[in-house]
């Protein structure tokens, strides 16, 4: 009898333990292997989102959309939790998901299925998060985050999407008024309950500037033929656009031998549309990027189609292509690294500011067009200057 009772007790205990186990459906996005790989040792932040969509099916459809043609990826969270507490994983923990500009590298993101401001997210009369979060959803969230803490002891912070992205944008129904880009998870999210259940700190982690951005070294074959230089006097950053559609054509252009010393024209660093950074030329080498300004400058090339493929055609002088937030965030992070390395770097200019020459157009030689108009009118100069602290002027000694 005692043996039977003990057996029943153990069975009940086992059932109780199993009820606390997480049942996570592995449902990777089609493009997950195109996302940047990372070590999970440095994960320190959990970002809470709301999908602001009707259901899991609609969230999946949005997550699968390819928004960044260069990498073939889109915007999504790592995990999605439905109203009934069921969990799906769209992106592996060791991949960087595109979910919160500037905070993706060391964070895990959780999307809660919730209507939010759906379907008029950016209307002035629809700026209220509509739907509370069910108990089952919050309980699953707490269990999932505690599992994160078990896997990754470095995780100790949490924030909402709205805490980390405070940018405003013109309202869709009244462009003279601004509305928040992000309001999730919003006022209905039970922060006090969530913090009590997880023990996380509701604050953003300090960014460690000594770690710097993730940069892939991909030096050009001819880099050793470029002139050596001291980096102590670097004082200028020149912003370029590749005016090429993707990495492959930009690399092919940079690889091409153009000069007698068996080198070509290239920038030091290249950033694609989702913020991946590659270095083509070491800082201590003089790259051929801007005539007359190469000695004391660093150059950053942003992947952007620009006027491609008819850059010198008279009817193709309009700059149509915008820069994505992820690309600009990576640029700012790279600039901060430059400033740390090179204290004299205080000035920033566009390629078009420094090279204002005209050449005969390819279709009407009697008509002149600008050789360089990059980074173009869509480049967010005001924001970049404000965030970087650099001065948009030519260095005085070079004028």
Secondary structure, 3 states (H helix, E strand, C coil): CHHHHHHHHHHHHHHHHHHCCCCEEECCCCCHHHCCECCHHHCCEEEEEECCCCCHHHHHHHHHCCCECCCCECCCCCEEECCCCCEEECCCCCECCCCCCCCCCCEEEEEECCCCCCCCCCCHHHCCCCCCCCHHHHHHHHHHHHHHHHHCCCCCEEEEHHHHCCCEEECCCCCCCEEECCCCCCCCCCHHHHHHHHCCEECCCCCCCCCCCCEEECCCCCHHHCCECCCCCCCEEEEEECCCCCHHHHHHHHHCCCCCCCCCCCCCEEECCCCCEEECCCCCECCCCCCCCCCCEEEEEECCCCCCCCCCCHHHCCCCCCCCHHHHHHHHHHHHHHHHHCCCCCEEEEHHHHCCCEEECCCCCCCEEECCCCCCCCCCHHHHHHHHCCECCCCHHHC
